[in-house]
Amino acid sequence: MSGLTNGVDYRCTVAASNVVGTGPVVARIRTAGPKNGWPNVAVSASTAIPTVDQEMSLSASVAPGGAYSYRWALISRPAGSTAHLSDPSAAVPTLVPDRPGTYEFQVVVTDSTGRFVSGGIGFTAAIGPVVDAVTTSSVSGIADPTVVLTAMVTSTAGFAYQWSVQTRPPGSSAAMSDPAAANPSFTPDVAGSYLFRLVVTDSTGRSSLPSDVDLTVPDPPTGLVATAGSTVGSVVLTFFAPVGSIVDSYVGTCTSVTPGAASARSATSTSTSITIDGLNPGDPYDCGVVAMKGAGKSRTVYLGGHTFTPDVAGT
């Protein structure tokens, strides 16, 4: 029966028949759910991703406050698991996952008048340590496409890292600086998609579930041209977007080729035109542009061996 409203009493009639005859059977039912002061429950676990053999607890936050009874049930667990709740009638029962996989629970909370509401929760237990997140970040410098891999790990014991490159573009032979490092670096050598994987193993020999992160290196822009900007000491870099690559932004940099000159100046744009200000009039500059996709950085495109010397605005 569907379409009923939670927390409402209903009088239901069922027609039953047998060889003697037909007659109504009347029953009174109550749907679970908050209504006019009925309890409302929010179910939570002590940890979002517990590990196998790590004790965790469940709790049901009930509003409004008062005296309640609880009836917990473990309704699903991984094949081969014998895990069980410490006390199905406790307000905060505990459980120790004994197999990796998904566990699902339900609780029914009843108040002193017999009114009740149910709630549920599920989680996936992992083996050993848990890799919470894996990210990539680009290093500074327009000409350096290197990325740094970083992981956030939850573990009750010391752990070791094992990074690997799962997929790479055809023709790539790039390798990580140190697959066993906490934060290895990687310099892509071909444009395209890369997939990295991390498995963490703790001091007891238990390993995490694999955690992946991808990196997309776009093709470089083409047709770079530099012209004077609208103000003295500025340059406008224009170029064509790479064909076949999705790009988030472009970074342009002009570096003085005069010994002892000020550091490079850079600017970012989402269009194929970048204005760089603050250049020293009369100094020659070598300018270049890269395309960015997340942490992925294309090969740098320069002015074809030419330099740009800002003079006056518009020249």
C-alpha positions in Angstrom: 0.0 0.0 0.0 1.5 3.3 -1.1 0.6 7.0 -1.0 0.0 7.1 2.8 1.2 10.1 4.9 3.9 9.4 7.5 2.7 9.7 11.1 -1.0 9.4 10.3 -3.5 6.8 11.8 -5.5 4.9 9.2 -8.5 2.5 9.5 -8.1 -0.2 6.8 -10.6 -2.7 5.7 -9.7 -6.0 3.9 -12.3 -8.3 2.3 -11.5 -11.9 3.0 -13.4 -14.8 1.4 -13.5 -18.6 1.8 -16.0 -21.4 1.2 -18.3 -20.1 3.9 -18.6 -16.5 2.6 -17.0 -13.1 2.5 -16.6 -10.7 5.3 -14.5 -7.6 6.2 -11.4 -7.6 8.4 -10.8 -4.2 10.0 -7.3 -3.2 11.1 -5.9 0.0 12.5 -2.4 0.9 11.3 0.0 3.7 11.9 2.6 4.8 9.4 6.1 5.6 10.7 7.2 9.3 10.5 7.2 12.5 12.5 3.9 14.3 13.0 2.6 16.6 15.7 5.3 15.9 18.2 6.2 12.4 17.0 9.9 11.5 17.3 12.2 12.4 14.5 15.5 10.6 14.1 18.8 11.3 12.4 21.1 8.3 12.2 24.9 8.6 12.2 28.1 6.5 12.5 31.2 7.4 14.4 33.3 7.2 11.3 32.2 7.6 7.6 34.7 5.0 6.3 35.6 2.5 9.0 38.3 -0.1 8.4 38.1 -3.8 8.9 38.6 -4.9 12.6 38.1 -1.3 13.7 35.3 -0.9 16.2 32.7 1.8 15.3 29.5 3.0 16.8 26.0 3.9 15.6 23.8 6.6 17.1 20.3 7.9 16.6 19.7 11.6 17.4 16.0 11.9 18.4 13.9 15.1 18.6 12.1 16.2 20.6 14.1 15.0 23.7 12.6 12.4 26.0 12.6 8.8 26.9 12.9 6.4 23.9 13.5 2.8 23.3 15.6 1.6 20.4 15.6 -1.5 18.1 18.6 -1.7 15.8 19.0 -4.3 13.0 21.9 -5.2 10.7 20.0 -5.7 7.5 22.9 -6.2 5.1 26.5 -7.2 5.3 29.3 -8.5 3.0 29.3 -12.2 2.1 31.1 -14.2 4.7 30.8 -11.6 7.4 29.7 -12.6 10.9 29.7 -9.1 12.3 26.9 -8.2 14.7 25.7 -5.3 16.8 26.8 -5.3 20.4 23.3 -4.6 21.8 20.4 -4.1 19.3 18.4 -2.3 22.1 21.2 0.2 23.0 21.0 3.9 22.1 24.6 3.7 20.9 25.5 0.1 19.8 28.9 -0.8 18.5 30.0 -3.1 15.7 33.4 -4.4 14.4 33.4 -4.9 10.6 35.1 -8.2 9.8 35.0 -8.1 6.0 35.5 -5.2 3.5 32.3 -4.1 1.8 28.9 -2.5 2.6 27.0 -2.7 5.8 23.5 -1.4 6.2 21.5 -0.7 9.4 18.0 0.2 10.4 16.7 1.6 13.7 13.2 2.0 15.1 12.8 4.5 17.8 9.7 4.4 20.0 8.5 6.9 22.6 6.6 6.3 25.8 3.2 6.5 24.1 4.1 3.9 21.5 4.6 6.3 18.7 7.6 5.3 16.6 9.8 6.4 13.7 12.5 4.5 11.7 15.8 5.5 10.1 18.7 3.9 8.4 22.4 4.3 7.5 25.0 2.4 5.6 28.8 2.5 5.1 31.5 0.7 3.3 34.3 -0.8 5.4 37.8 -0.8 3.9 40.8 -3.0 4.5 43.4 -1.4 6.7 44.1 2.3 6.2 41.7 4.6 4.2 42.8 7.0 1.5 40.4 9.9 2.0 41.5 11.9 -1.1 44.2 12.0 -3.8 45.0 15.3 -5.6 47.4 16.7 -8.2 48.9 20.2 -8.1 51.1 21.9 -10.7 54.4 23.4 -9.7 55.2 27.1 -10.3 56.9 28.2 -13.5 55.4 28.4 -17.0 58.0 26.0 -18.5 57.7 23.2 -16.0 54.7 20.8 -16.6 55.6 18.8 -13.4 52.7 17.9 -11.0 52.9 16.8 -7.4 50.7 14.0 -6.1 49.2 14.3 -2.6 47.1 12.0 -0.5 45.1 12.4 2.7 45.2 9.1 4.6 43.4 7.9 7.8 45.2 5.0 9.6 45.5 3.8 13.1 49.1 2.6 12.4 52.1 3.8 10.4 51.8 3.2 6.7 53.7 3.1 3.4 52.8 4.5 0.0 52.7 2.7 -3.3 51.9 4.9 -6.3 51.6 3.7 -9.9 50.7 5.0 -13.3 47.7 3.0 -14.5 47.1 4.6 -17.9 49.0 7.0 -20.1 48.8 8.4 -23.6 50.5 6.4 -26.4 54.2 7.2 -26.6 54.6 8.3 -23.0 57.4 6.9 -21.0 57.4 9.4 -18.0 57.9 7.9 -14.6 57.3 9.1 -11.0 60.1 10.6 -9.0 59.6 8.0 -6.2 56.6 5.7 -6.2 57.1 5.1 -2.5 57.2 8.8 -1.5 54.3 10.5 0.3 54.3 13.3 -2.4 56.0 12.1 -5.6 56.3 14.3 -8.6 55.5 13.4 -12.2 56.5 15.2 -15.4 54.2 14.3 -18.3 56.0 13.9 -21.6 53.0 13.6 -23.9 49.7 15.5 -24.1 46.7 13.4 -23.1 45.1 11.6 -20.1 47.0 10.0 -17.3 45.5 7.9 -14.4 47.4 7.5 -11.1 46.7 5.0 -8.4 47.6 4.9 -4.7 47.5 1.9 -2.3 48.6 2.5 1.3 49.7 -0.4 3.5 49.9 0.0 7.3 52.5 -1.6 9.7 50.2 -4.6 10.2 50.3 -5.5 6.5 46.7 -4.4 5.8 46.2 -2.4 2.6 43.7 0.3 1.6 41.3 0.0 -1.3 42.9 1.6 -4.4 42.3 5.3 -4.9 42.7 6.9 -8.3 43.2 10.4 -9.6 43.5 11.5 -13.2 45.5 14.2 -15.0 44.7 15.7 -18.4 47.5 17.5 -20.2 46.2 19.6 -23.1 47.9 20.3 -26.4 49.7 23.6 -26.5 48.3 26.8 -28.1 49.5 27.8 -31.6 50.2 30.9 -33.6 51.5 33.1 -30.7 51.9 36.8 -31.5 52.9 39.7 -29.3 51.8 43.3 -29.8 52.1 46.4 -27.7 49.4 47.0 -25.1 47.4 50.1 -24.6 49.7 51.3 -21.8 53.5 51.7 -21.7 55.2 48.5 -20.5 52.4 46.2 -21.5 52.1 43.5 -24.1 49.2 41.6 -25.5 49.7 37.9 -26.4 47.3 36.4 -28.9 47.2 32.8 -30.0 44.9 30.0 -31.2 43.3 27.5 -28.9 44.6 23.9 -29.2 42.5 21.7 -31.5 41.0 18.7 -29.8 41.8 19.7 -26.2 39.4 21.1 -23.5 41.2 24.0 -21.7 40.3 25.7 -18.4 42.6 28.7 -18.8 45.9 30.0 -20.3 48.9 31.5 -18.6 51.2 33.9 -20.3 54.6 34.9 -19.0 57.2 37.4 -20.3 60.8 37.0 -18.9 63.4 39.7 -19.4 66.5 38.5 -21.2 68.5 41.4 -19.8 71.0 40.2 -17.1 69.9 41.3 -13.6 66.5 42.5 -14.8 63.4 42.2 -12.7 61.6 38.8 -12.4 59.1 37.6 -15.0 55.6 38.9 -15.2 52.6 36.7 -15.8 48.9 36.8 -16.3 46.0 34.4 -16.7 43.1 34.4 -19.1 40.2 32.1 -20.2 40.3 33.6 -23.7 43.0 33.4 -26.4 44.3 36.9 -25.5 46.4 37.8 -22.5 47.6 41.2 -21.5 50.7 41.4 -19.3 51.6 44.7 -17.6 54.5 46.0 -15.6 57.3 45.4 -18.2 60.3 47.6 -18.3 60.2 49.8 -21.5 63.3 49.2 -23.6 64.1 45.7 -22.2 63.8 42.7 -24.5 61.4 40.0 -23.2 60.9 36.3 -24.1 57.2 35.6 -23.9 55.4 32.3 -23.8 52.0 30.7 -23.2 50.7 27.4 -21.8 47.2 25.9 -21.7 45.9 24.6 -18.4 43.4 21.8 -17.6 43.2 21.4 -13.9 46.7 20.7 -12.8 47.7 19.7 -16.3 49.9 22.1 -18.1 50.7 22.0 -21.8 54.1 22.4 -23.4 55.1 26.1 -23.5 54.8 28.0 -26.8 57.3 30.8 -27.3 57.6 33.6 -29.8 59.5 31.4 -32.3 63.0 32.6 -31.1 62.0 36.3 -31.2 61.8 38.7 -28.3 59.4 41.6 -27.6 60.7 45.0 -26.5 58.0 47.3 -25.1 58.6 50.9 -26.1 55.5 53.2 -26.1 51.9 52.3 -26.0 50.6 50.9 -29.3 54.0 50.5 -30.9 
